[in-house]
Amino acid sequence: MKTRIFIPLVLLSAYFLTSCKQDEIVYYSELGNIRIANDSAIIETDAGDRLLVHNPESISPTVANNDRVLVDFSLVEGTAPAGIDYVIDIINLMEVLVKPVIVITPENADSIGNDPITVSNLWLEKNYLNLSFTFFGGEQGHIINLVRNPGEIPVDTVDLEIRHNEHNDNGTYYYISLVSFDLTSLQNEVADSVILSVKAYEGDSRTFQKFITYKF
């Protein structure tokens, strides 16, 4: 079980998660996908754990099977059933925005935009590239995408760019947000991994860049 700390998620999703100890109860936070069947729910975390939800009635009816979620929970004492790593009580649960990798073209370039953002964290888990980022706004909805150029997907290094459209938002509120990008469209049958070169425009002359090995 890995204890994780996540920052507030505002606009795309809003939540603050920490791991803490209060009155001898330890709280954990995990990112993963939820499996819902009948009256039961299991969260399969990015860390590789299967968490059986002891209080599934606490899950919002808007949460659907296989949704990506960020969950804050405590552990339930006792022996977990076969195939389950931990039984948990949900303290809070939020859906996480999931988007595919988009091919950028002259037709969609304007709507995708290229407004500045600040990358707080970028990490790979399973088939998801998770992005935590910050920006200023508050008057308009913002859109975030992960794009690649047209053409056949390379089998060695794939150039990707994080794109932000602020829709001319002049708001001055500071936002921190989280999104997961589904990378399965980048897989190939030639190799078992590919290098991701990910860039983002952070304003002025600043450009974020990170190289990540995506194994599939």
C-alpha positions in Angstrom: 0.0 0.0 0.0 1.5 3.3 -1.1 0.4 6.5 0.7 0.1 9.3 -1.8 -0.4 13.1 -1.5 -2.4 14.8 -4.2 -2.9 18.6 -4.7 -6.3 20.4 -5.0 -8.0 19.7 -8.3 -10.0 22.7 -9.5 -12.1 23.3 -12.7 -11.5 19.9 -14.3 -12.1 18.3 -10.9 -11.9 19.7 -7.5 -10.5 18.0 -4.4 -7.8 18.0 -1.8 -6.3 14.7 -0.6 -3.6 14.0 1.9 -2.5 11.1 4.1 -2.7 11.9 7.8 -3.1 10.5 11.2 -5.9 11.7 13.5 -7.4 9.9 16.5 -5.2 6.8 15.6 -6.9 6.5 12.2 -4.6 6.6 9.1 -6.1 8.0 5.9 -4.7 7.1 2.5 -5.2 8.5 -1.0 -4.9 6.5 -4.3 -5.5 7.0 -8.0 -7.1 4.1 -9.9 -10.0 2.7 -11.8 -13.3 1.6 -10.2 -15.1 -1.6 -11.0 -18.8 -1.6 -10.1 -20.9 -4.8 -10.2 -24.3 -5.1 -8.6 -24.0 -3.6 -5.1 -20.2 -4.0 -4.8 -17.3 -1.8 -5.9 -13.6 -2.6 -6.2 -10.9 0.1 -6.9 -7.9 -1.2 -8.8 -5.2 1.3 -7.9 -2.2 2.4 -10.1 0.0 0.9 -7.3 -1.4 -2.5 -8.1 -3.8 -3.0 -5.1 -7.4 -4.2 -5.3 -9.5 -2.3 -2.7 -12.9 -3.6 -1.8 -15.2 -0.8 -0.8 -16.9 -1.5 2.5 -19.4 1.5 2.1 -20.4 1.5 -1.6 -23.4 3.6 -0.8 -21.1 6.5 -0.4 -20.2 6.4 -4.1 -22.1 9.0 -6.2 -24.5 7.6 -8.7 -22.6 9.6 -11.4 -19.6 7.3 -11.0 -19.8 4.5 -13.5 -18.0 1.2 -14.0 -14.3 1.6 -15.1 -14.2 5.4 -14.3 -10.9 6.7 -13.2 -11.1 8.0 -9.6 -9.1 9.6 -6.9 -10.1 8.1 -3.5 -9.4 9.1 0.1 -10.0 6.3 2.5 -9.3 4.4 5.7 -8.7 0.7 6.1 -11.2 -1.7 7.6 -9.8 -4.1 10.1 -10.1 -7.9 9.4 -9.0 -10.4 6.8 -9.6 -9.3 3.2 -11.5 -11.8 0.9 -9.5 -13.8 -1.7 -8.3 -11.6 -4.5 -8.6 -8.4 -2.4 -5.6 -6.6 -0.9 -7.5 -4.3 1.4 -11.1 -3.5 2.5 -11.7 0.2 2.7 -14.1 2.9 3.9 -14.3 5.7 1.4 -13.9 9.2 3.0 -14.2 11.0 -0.3 -14.1 10.0 -4.0 -13.7 12.1 -7.1 -13.9 11.2 -10.8 -10.8 12.0 -12.8 -11.0 13.4 -16.3 -9.6 10.9 -18.9 -8.8 12.0 -22.4 -7.2 10.3 -25.5 -4.1 11.5 -27.4 -5.4 13.8 -30.2 -3.9 14.2 -33.6 -3.4 17.9 -34.2 -4.4 19.2 -37.7 -4.9 22.7 -39.3 -8.7 22.1 -38.8 -8.5 21.6 -35.0 -5.4 23.7 -34.1 -7.4 26.8 -33.1 -9.8 24.9 -30.8 -6.9 23.0 -29.2 -5.1 26.3 -28.5 -1.6 26.9 -27.2 -2.0 29.0 -24.0 0.5 28.7 -21.2 0.3 26.4 -18.3 2.7 25.3 -15.5 3.3 21.6 -15.2 3.4 20.7 -11.5 3.9 16.9 -12.0 3.9 14.5 -14.9 4.0 10.8 -14.3 3.2 7.5 -15.9 1.1 4.7 -14.4 0.0 1.7 -16.4 -1.5 3.1 -19.6 -2.1 6.6 -18.3 0.0 9.7 -18.4 -1.1 11.8 -15.4 -0.7 15.5 -15.5 -1.0 17.9 -12.6 -0.9 21.5 -13.8 -1.6 25.1 -12.7 -3.1 28.1 -14.5 -5.0 31.4 -13.9 -8.7 31.8 -14.7 -12.2 31.7 -13.3 -14.4 33.3 -16.0 -14.3 30.7 -18.7 -14.0 26.9 -19.0 -10.5 25.7 -20.0 -9.6 22.7 -22.1 -6.5 20.6 -21.8 -5.3 18.1 -24.4 -2.3 15.9 -25.2 -1.5 16.0 -29.0 0.7 14.5 -31.6 1.5 15.3 -35.2 -0.3 13.5 -38.0 1.1 10.4 -39.6 2.2 7.0 -38.5 3.2 6.6 -34.9 6.9 6.2 -34.5 8.2 3.0 -32.8 11.1 4.6 -31.0 10.3 8.2 -29.8 6.8 9.8 -29.9 6.7 13.6 -29.8 3.8 14.8 -27.7 2.7 18.2 -26.7 0.4 19.3 -23.8 -2.0 22.0 -25.2 -4.2 24.4 -23.2 -7.0 26.6 -24.5 -8.0 29.2 -21.9 -10.8 30.7 -24.1 -9.5 34.2 -23.5 -10.2 33.8 -19.7 -9.1 37.0 -17.9 -9.8 35.6 -14.5 -7.2 35.9 -11.8 -8.0 32.8 -9.6 -5.2 30.3 -9.2 -6.2 26.8 -10.3 -4.5 23.4 -9.9 -5.9 20.5 -11.9 -5.4 16.9 -12.8 -6.1 14.9 -15.9 -5.1 11.4 -17.1 -4.4 10.7 -20.8 -5.0 7.3 -22.2 -1.9 6.2 -24.1 -3.1 2.9 -25.6 -3.3 4.4 -29.1 0.5 4.8 -29.0 1.2 1.1 -28.7 2.7 -0.8 -31.6 3.4 -4.4 -32.4 7.1 -3.9 -33.2 8.4 -3.2 -29.7 7.3 -3.4 -26.1 8.0 0.2 -25.2 8.4 3.6 -26.7 10.0 6.9 -25.5 7.6 9.8 -24.9 9.0 13.2 -25.5 6.4 15.5 -23.8 6.5 19.3 -24.1 4.3 22.1 -22.7 4.4 25.9 -23.3 4.8 27.6 -19.9 4.8 31.2 -21.1 7.4 33.7 -22.3 10.4 31.6 -23.4 9.8 28.8 -20.9 9.1 25.3 -22.3 8.6 22.2 -20.1 10.0 18.9 -21.5 10.2 15.5 -20.1 11.2 12.1 -21.5 9.3 9.1 -20.2 9.6 5.4 -21.2 6.2 3.9 -21.8 6.2 0.1 -21.5 3.2 -1.8 -22.8 
